[in-house]
Amino acid sequence: MSDKLPIEEQKKRFNKIADDIIKPITKHGGLQYWIFLLSLILSLFGYAYFIQLKDGLGVTGMHDYASWGMYIANFVFFVAAALIGMLISAVLGLIGLKWITPITRIAEMIAVAFAMIAGLVIVFDMGRPDRLLNVFLHGRVQSPIIWDVSVVTVYTIISMLLLILPLIPDMAIVRKRLPDAPKWEKIIWNFLSLGWTGTPEQYKIIHRSIRVLSILIIPVALMIHTVTSWLFAMTPRAGWDSTVFGPYFVTGAFVTGVAGVIVAMYFFRKNYKLHDYLTDFHFDKMGKLFVLVAMVYMYFNVNEFLVPAYKMKAGEDHHIIALFVGSWAGLFWFAQVFGNILPMFLPMFKYFRKPMPLMLIAVLAVIGAWVKRYIIVIPGQLHPFLPIQNVPEKFHAYIPTGPEIAITLGTIGMAITIITILAKIFPVIPIWEVAEKEGIDKEIINE
């Protein structure tokens, strides 16, 4: 006996799904607010960046020893968060886990926004951004910078395709249901729907294309963070001279990305009234995934310090002592506790896998993840093999300046605003995939 719903019940159910998911698109008040906020952030950012372009990188806290500062910490952080698209859409999707269906588009929006901003951050770190083209024209294959630029670009393109392809059927649905929408939105929807009519051949093409991209993005995603880790690990500098940096960066990226998706899920569930689609069940599953990736990350955290602490080579002792009990201890333990230990232990208990507690843990984990990247980048540069002597006093430490902080806040604001604008133009939950999961016929979905 078939459990399939009657046709009329299917139509009624699909109309509810489509109306619930499309409704936030019709309310533009939030979009106007974020555009205003973006204007303020960009004004502050633009002024700070103008000062940096005019006066050079001397306006930052970077110097002869700490030649990498907050900008590179931002780059590593944004690249880390961008990997969540691969984990959710590709790895879990290829495994066949159905519960991720309402979450995939949120993960891809985060991946696209953060990958785009990661590329921009590198430009902000350059004293002469006008010479960026030389990286492509005269770059050497021996340079890890070329590898990094290449994989970041490829990953961004594939992430955009993984966002756009599943949008095609939804764009056709939205176009039909919102005939009175602003003209600019209808132009976008018409363009991205690509003449979708819902034929079996079109479904076959889109499923195959998504599967190919999901397979392709896995090695690219692993390369993007492995190459980033090589930028550090290919030097003999204390704190960076490690063979575990590749998987260590990748697993840390998964923790950051999962935390970012949980925060976004909570925001969209609450503000877009999507409680029926981003349910307690989904938060419970994400909480368990949080524990899993945090456990793997803890293993590499222990590896990062256990081996050099056992060997205690010259320079490593100063670095480890400074992190554990010295001048960097506060930031170090903040990053370890909130960025790894709490996400690993608290969601083991069911109460902490509920939306509000899990979201608070995730917010702290995101902050801890940024702090972790900061203490990966900075302390290792202040413990060189040769002692710091006969140099200005300010070279003994690194302190971010006002322009650096303003530009950093600007990049974070831009990433959040990109996600918000995407969520105001496109449905944050895949309508057609949720409907298929509910057992609704394709003919009804594409009426």
C-alpha positions as CSV (number, residue, x, y, z in Angstrom):
1,M,0.0,0.0,0.0
2,S,1.5,3.4,-1.0
3,D,2.1,6.1,1.7
4,K,2.1,8.9,-0.9
5,L,-0.2,11.8,-0.2
6,P,-3.2,12.4,-2.3
7,I,-2.7,15.0,-5.1
8,E,-4.7,17.7,-3.4
9,E,-2.9,17.2,-0.1
10,Q,0.4,17.4,-2.0
11,K,-0.6,20.7,-3.6
12,K,-1.6,22.1,-0.3
13,R,1.6,21.0,1.4
14,F,3.8,22.4,-1.5
15,N,2.0,25.7,-1.4
16,K,2.8,26.0,2.3
17,I,6.4,25.1,1.9
18,A,6.9,27.5,-1.0
19,D,5.0,30.4,0.8
20,D,6.9,29.9,4.1
21,I,10.3,29.9,2.4
22,I,9.6,32.7,-0.1
23,K,8.0,35.0,2.4
24,P,11.2,36.6,3.7
25,I,12.1,37.6,0.1
26,T,9.1,39.9,-0.1
27,K,10.1,41.8,3.0
28,H,12.9,44.3,2.2
29,G,13.1,46.2,5.4
30,G,16.0,44.1,6.6
31,L,17.8,44.5,3.3
32,Q,17.6,48.3,3.6
33,Y,18.9,48.1,7.1
34,W,21.9,46.0,6.1
35,I,22.7,48.3,3.1
36,F,22.7,51.3,5.5
37,L,25.0,49.3,7.9
38,L,27.2,48.3,5.0
39,S,27.5,52.0,4.0
40,L,28.7,52.9,7.4
41,I,31.2,50.0,7.6
42,L,32.5,50.7,4.1
43,S,32.9,54.4,5.0
44,L,35.0,53.5,8.0
45,F,36.9,50.9,6.0
46,G,37.4,53.2,3.0
47,Y,38.8,55.9,5.1
48,A,41.2,53.5,6.9
49,Y,42.3,51.9,3.6
50,F,42.8,55.3,2.0
51,I,45.2,56.2,4.8
52,Q,47.0,52.9,4.3
53,L,47.3,53.4,0.6
54,K,48.5,57.0,1.1
55,D,51.0,56.4,3.8
56,G,51.9,52.7,3.3
57,L,51.9,49.7,5.6
58,G,53.8,51.8,8.1
59,V,50.4,52.9,9.5
60,T,49.8,49.3,10.6
61,G,51.5,47.5,13.5
62,M,53.5,45.3,11.1
63,H,57.3,45.7,11.1
64,D,60.5,44.0,10.2
65,Y,59.8,41.0,12.5
66,A,56.0,40.8,12.6
67,S,55.6,41.2,8.8
68,W,52.4,39.3,8.9
69,G,49.7,40.7,11.2
70,M,45.9,40.9,11.6
71,Y,45.3,40.7,7.9
72,I,46.8,37.3,7.5
73,A,44.9,36.1,10.6
74,N,41.8,37.3,8.8
75,F,42.7,35.5,5.6
76,V,43.2,32.2,7.4
77,F,40.0,32.7,9.3
78,F,37.9,33.4,6.2
79,V,39.4,30.5,4.3
80,A,38.6,28.3,7.3
81,A,34.9,29.3,7.4
82,A,34.6,28.9,3.6
83,L,35.3,25.2,3.9
84,I,31.9,24.5,5.4
85,G,30.4,24.4,1.9
86,M,32.5,21.4,1.1
87,L,31.7,19.6,4.4
88,I,27.9,20.1,4.3
89,S,27.1,20.0,0.6
90,A,29.8,17.6,-0.7
91,V,30.9,15.2,2.0
92,L,27.6,14.8,3.9
93,G,25.6,15.2,0.7
94,L,27.5,12.4,-1.1
95,I,27.1,10.2,1.9
96,G,23.3,10.6,1.4
97,L,22.3,12.2,4.7
98,K,18.8,13.7,4.1
99,W,18.7,15.9,7.2
100,I,21.2,18.3,5.7
101,T,18.7,19.3,2.9
102,P,17.5,22.6,4.6
103,I,21.0,23.5,5.6
104,T,23.0,23.1,2.3
105,R,22.1,26.5,0.8
106,I,23.0,28.3,4.1
107,A,26.4,26.6,4.1
108,E,27.0,27.5,0.4
109,M,26.1,31.2,1.0
110,I,28.7,31.2,3.8
111,A,31.2,29.5,1.7
112,V,30.8,31.9,-1.2
113,A,30.9,35.1,1.0
114,F,33.9,34.1,3.0
115,A,35.9,32.8,0.1
116,M,35.3,36.0,-1.8
117,I,36.4,38.1,1.2
118,A,39.4,35.9,1.8
119,G,40.7,36.9,-1.6
120,L,40.1,40.6,-0.9
121,V,42.0,40.4,2.4
122,I,45.2,39.4,0.6
123,V,44.9,42.6,-1.4
124,F,44.5,44.7,1.8
125,D,47.7,43.1,3.1
126,M,49.7,44.3,0.0
127,G,51.6,47.5,0.3
128,R,51.3,47.9,-3.5
129,P,47.9,46.4,-4.6
130,D,48.4,47.8,-8.1
131,R,51.0,45.1,-8.6
132,L,48.6,42.3,-7.9
133,L,48.4,41.5,-11.6
134,N,52.1,40.6,-11.5
135,V,51.2,37.6,-9.4
136,F,49.4,36.1,-12.4
137,L,51.7,37.5,-15.1
138,H,55.1,36.7,-13.5
139,G,54.3,34.3,-10.7
140,R,56.6,31.3,-10.3
141,V,55.2,27.8,-9.8
142,Q,57.7,27.3,-7.0
143,S,55.9,30.0,-4.9
144,P,53.2,28.9,-2.4
145,I,51.5,32.3,-3.0
146,I,50.7,31.2,-6.6
147,W,49.3,27.9,-5.3
148,D,47.2,29.8,-2.7
149,V,45.8,32.3,-5.2
150,S,45.0,29.5,-7.6
151,V,43.1,27.2,-5.2
152,V,41.2,30.1,-3.6
153,T,40.0,31.3,-7.0
154,V,39.0,27.7,-8.1
155,Y,37.3,27.0,-4.8
156,T,35.3,30.3,-5.0
157,I,34.1,29.5,-8.5
158,I,33.0,25.9,-7.6
159,S,31.3,27.2,-4.5
160,M,29.4,29.7,-6.6
161,L,28.3,27.0,-9.0
162,L,27.2,24.8,-6.1
163,L,25.1,27.7,-4.8
164,I,23.7,28.6,-8.3
165,L,22.8,25.1,-9.7
166,P,20.4,24.1,-7.0
167,L,18.8,27.6,-7.2
168,I,17.7,27.0,-10.8
169,P,14.4,25.2,-10.0
170,D,13.7,27.6,-7.1
171,M,14.2,30.6,-9.3
172,A,11.5,29.3,-11.6
173,I,9.2,28.8,-8.6
174,V,9.9,32.2,-7.2
175,R,9.4,33.9,-10.5
176,K,5.9,32.4,-10.9
177,R,4.9,33.2,-7.3
178,L,6.1,36.7,-7.1
179,P,4.9,38.4,-10.4
180,D,4.8,41.8,-8.7
181,A,8.4,41.8,-7.4
182,P,10.8,44.7,-8.2
183,K,12.0,44.5,-11.8
184,W,15.7,44.1,-10.8
185,E,14.8,41.0,-8.8
186,K,12.7,39.5,-11.6
187,I,15.7,40.0,-14.0
188,I,17.9,38.0,-11.7
189,W,15.4,35.3,-11.2
190,N,14.7,35.0,-15.0
191,F,18.4,34.8,-15.7
192,L,19.2,32.2,-13.1
193,S,16.2,30.0,-13.9
194,L,17.8,29.3,-17.3
195,G,14.5,28.3,-18.9
196,W,13.7,25.7,-16.2
197,T,10.5,23.7,-16.9
198,G,11.1,20.7,-14.7
199,T,11.4,18.0,-17.4
200,P,13.0,14.7,-16.5
201,E,16.0,15.5,-18.7
202,Q,16.6,18.8,-16.8
203,Y,16.4,17.0,-13.4
204,K,18.9,14.4,-14.7
205,I,21.3,17.1,-15.8
206,I,21.0,19.1,-12.6
207,H,21.5,16.1,-10.3
208,R,24.5,14.9,-12.3
209,S,26.1,18.4,-12.3
210,I,25.6,18.8,-8.6
211,R,27.2,15.4,-7.9
212,V,30.2,16.1,-10.2
213,L,30.8,19.5,-8.5
214,S,30.4,17.9,-5.0
215,I,33.1,15.4,-5.9
216,L,35.3,18.0,-7.5
217,I,35.1,20.5,-4.6
218,I,36.5,18.0,-2.0
219,P,40.1,17.9,-3.2
220,V,40.0,21.6,-4.0
221,A,38.8,22.4,-0.5
222,L,41.4,20.2,1.1
223,M,44.1,21.9,-1.1
224,I,42.9,25.4,-0.2
225,H,43.6,25.0,3.5
226,T,46.6,22.7,3.0
227,V,48.3,25.2,0.8
228,T,47.5,27.9,3.3
229,S,49.2,25.8,6.0
230,W,52.2,25.3,3.8
231,L,52.7,29.1,3.7
232,F,53.6,28.7,7.4
233,A,55.0,25.2,7.6
234,M,57.6,25.7,4.9
235,T,59.6,27.9,7.1
236,P,61.8,26.7,10.0
237,R,60.3,29.3,12.3
238,A,59.4,28.2,15.8
239,G,55.6,27.5,16.1
240,W,55.3,27.0,12.3
241,D,57.8,24.2,11.6
242,S,55.3,21.4,11.8
243,T,54.3,18.5,9.5
244,V,50.7,18.4,11.0
245,F,49.8,21.9,9.8
246,G,47.9,20.6,6.8
247,P,45.3,18.4,8.5
248,Y,45.4,20.6,11.6
249,F,44.2,23.6,9.5
250,V,41.6,21.5,7.7
251,T,40.0,20.1,10.9
252,G,40.1,23.6,12.5
253,A,38.3,24.9,9.5
254,F,35.5,22.3,9.9
255,V,35.0,23.5,13.5
256,T,34.9,27.1,12.4
257,G,32.5,26.4,9.6
258,V,30.1,24.3,11.6
259,A,30.0,27.0,14.2
260,G,29.3,29.6,11.5
261,V,26.4,27.6,10.0
262,I,24.8,27.0,13.5
263,V,24.8,30.8,14.1
264,A,23.3,31.4,10.6
265,M,20.7,28.7,11.1
266,Y,19.6,30.3,14.4
267,F,19.4,33.7,12.8
268,F,17.4,32.6,9.8
269,R,15.1,30.3,11.9
270,K,14.3,33.1,14.3
271,N,14.1,36.1,11.9
272,Y,12.7,34.4,8.9
273,K,10.2,32.3,10.8
274,L,11.5,29.0,9.5
275,H,11.0,26.9,12.6
276,D,9.2,24.2,10.6
277,Y,12.3,23.7,8.4
278,L,15.2,24.4,10.7
279,T,13.9,22.3,13.5
280,D,15.3,21.2,16.9
281,F,16.2,18.0,15.1
282,H,18.6,19.8,12.7
283,F,20.2,21.7,15.6
284,D,20.6,18.4,17.4
285,K,22.3,16.8,14.4
286,M,24.6,19.9,13.9
287,G,25.5,19.7,17.6
288,K,26.6,16.1,17.2
289,L,28.6,17.1,14.1
290,F,30.1,19.9,16.1
291,V,31.4,17.4,18.7
292,L,32.8,15.1,16.0
293,V,34.8,17.8,14.2
294,A,36.0,19.3,17.5
295,M,37.3,15.9,18.7
296,V,39.3,15.5,15.5
297,Y,40.6,19.0,15.9
298,M,41.6,18.4,19.5
299,Y,43.7,15.5,18.4
300,F,45.7,17.8,16.1
301,N,45.9,20.5,18.7
302,V,47.6,18.0,21.0
303,N,49.9,17.0,18.2
304,E,50.8,20.6,17.5
305,F,52.3,21.1,21.0
306,L,53.1,17.6,22.3
307,V,55.9,16.9,19.7
308,P,57.7,20.2,19.9
309,A,57.4,20.3,23.7
310,Y,59.0,16.8,23.8
311,K,61.9,17.8,21.6
312,M,62.2,21.4,22.9
313,K,64.4,22.5,20.0
314,A,66.0,26.0,20.2
315,G,63.3,28.6,19.9
316,E,60.4,26.2,20.5
317,D,60.8,26.4,24.3
318,H,60.4,30.2,24.2
319,H,57.4,29.9,21.9
320,I,55.6,27.2,23.9
321,I,56.2,28.9,27.3
322,A,54.9,32.2,25.9
323,L,51.7,30.5,24.7
324,F,51.0,28.4,27.8
325,V,52.1,30.6,30.7
326,G,53.6,33.7,29.2
327,S,52.5,36.9,27.5
328,W,50.2,35.1,25.0
329,A,48.6,32.7,27.6
330,G,45.3,34.7,27.9
331,L,44.6,34.6,24.2
332,F,45.9,31.0,23.8
333,W,43.7,29.6,26.5
334,F,40.7,31.6,25.4
335,A,41.1,30.1,21.9
336,Q,41.5,26.5,23.3
337,V,38.6,26.7,25.7
338,F,36.0,28.4,23.6
339,G,37.2,27.3,20.2
340,N,37.8,23.6,20.9
341,I,37.1,22.3,24.4
342,L,33.6,23.7,25.0
343,P,32.4,22.7,21.4
344,M,33.7,19.2,22.1
345,F,32.2,18.6,25.5
346,L,29.0,20.7,26.0
347,P,27.1,19.5,22.9
348,M,27.5,15.9,24.2
349,F,24.6,16.8,26.5
350,K,21.2,17.0,24.8
351,Y,20.4,20.4,26.5
352,F,23.3,22.1,24.8
353,R,22.2,20.8,21.4
354,K,19.0,22.9,21.6
355,P,19.0,26.0,19.4
356,M,19.7,28.8,21.9
357,P,22.5,27.0,23.9
358,L,24.1,25.6,20.8
359,M,24.1,29.0,19.1
360,L,25.8,30.6,22.1
361,I,28.5,27.9,22.0
362,A,28.9,28.5,18.3
363,V,29.3,32.2,18.7
364,L,32.1,31.7,21.2
365,A,33.6,29.1,19.0
366,V,33.7,31.5,16.0
367,I,35.4,34.2,18.2
368,G,37.8,31.6,19.6
369,A,38.6,30.5,16.0
370,W,39.6,34.0,15.0
371,V,41.7,34.3,18.1
372,K,43.3,31.0,17.3
373,R,44.4,32.2,13.9
374,Y,45.7,35.4,15.4
375,I,48.0,33.5,17.8
376,I,49.1,31.1,15.0
377,V,50.2,34.1,12.9
378,I,51.7,36.6,15.4
379,P,53.7,34.9,18.2
380,G,55.8,32.7,15.9
381,Q,57.2,35.9,14.3
382,L,58.3,37.4,17.6
383,H,60.5,34.5,18.6
384,P,63.1,34.4,15.8
385,F,66.3,32.3,16.1
386,L,68.3,35.5,16.2
387,P,67.5,37.7,19.2
388,I,65.7,41.0,18.7
389,Q,68.3,43.6,19.4
390,N,69.5,47.0,18.1
391,V,66.0,47.7,16.7
392,P,63.3,50.2,17.8
393,E,61.4,49.2,20.9
394,K,58.1,48.9,19.0
395,F,59.7,46.0,17.0
396,H,59.7,43.9,20.2
397,A,55.9,43.4,19.9
398,Y,53.0,43.6,17.5
399,I,50.0,45.8,18.3
400,P,47.3,46.3,15.7
401,T,46.6,49.9,14.8
402,G,43.3,51.7,14.2
403,P,43.5,51.3,10.4
404,E,44.1,47.6,10.7
405,I,41.2,47.1,13.1
406,A,38.9,49.3,10.9
407,I,39.8,47.3,7.8
408,T,39.3,44.0,9.7
409,L,35.8,45.1,10.9
410,G,35.1,46.1,7.3
411,T,35.9,42.7,5.9
412,I,33.8,41.0,8.5
413,G,30.9,43.4,7.9
414,M,31.2,42.8,4.1
415,A,31.1,39.0,4.5
416,I,28.0,39.2,6.7
417,T,26.3,41.7,4.4
418,I,27.0,39.5,1.3
419,I,25.2,36.6,3.1
420,T,22.3,38.8,4.1
421,I,21.8,40.2,0.6
422,L,22.0,36.7,-0.9
423,A,19.4,35.6,1.7
424,K,17.1,38.5,0.7
425,I,17.3,37.8,-3.0
426,F,17.2,33.9,-2.9
427,P,15.4,31.4,-0.7
428,V,17.8,30.3,2.1
429,I,16.2,26.8,2.0
430,P,15.9,24.8,-1.2
431,I,12.2,24.7,-2.0
432,W,12.3,21.9,-4.6
433,E,14.6,19.7,-2.6
434,V,12.5,20.1,0.6
435,A,9.4,19.4,-1.4
436,E,10.9,16.2,-2.9
437,K,12.0,15.1,0.5
438,E,8.3,15.5,1.6
439,G,7.3,13.1,-1.2
440,I,5.7,15.8,-3.4
441,D,5.6,14.9,-7.1
442,K,7.8,16.9,-9.5
443,E,4.8,17.7,-11.6
444,I,3.3,19.6,-8.7
445,I,6.5,21.4,-7.9
446,N,6.9,22.7,-11.5
447,E,3.2,23.6,-12.2
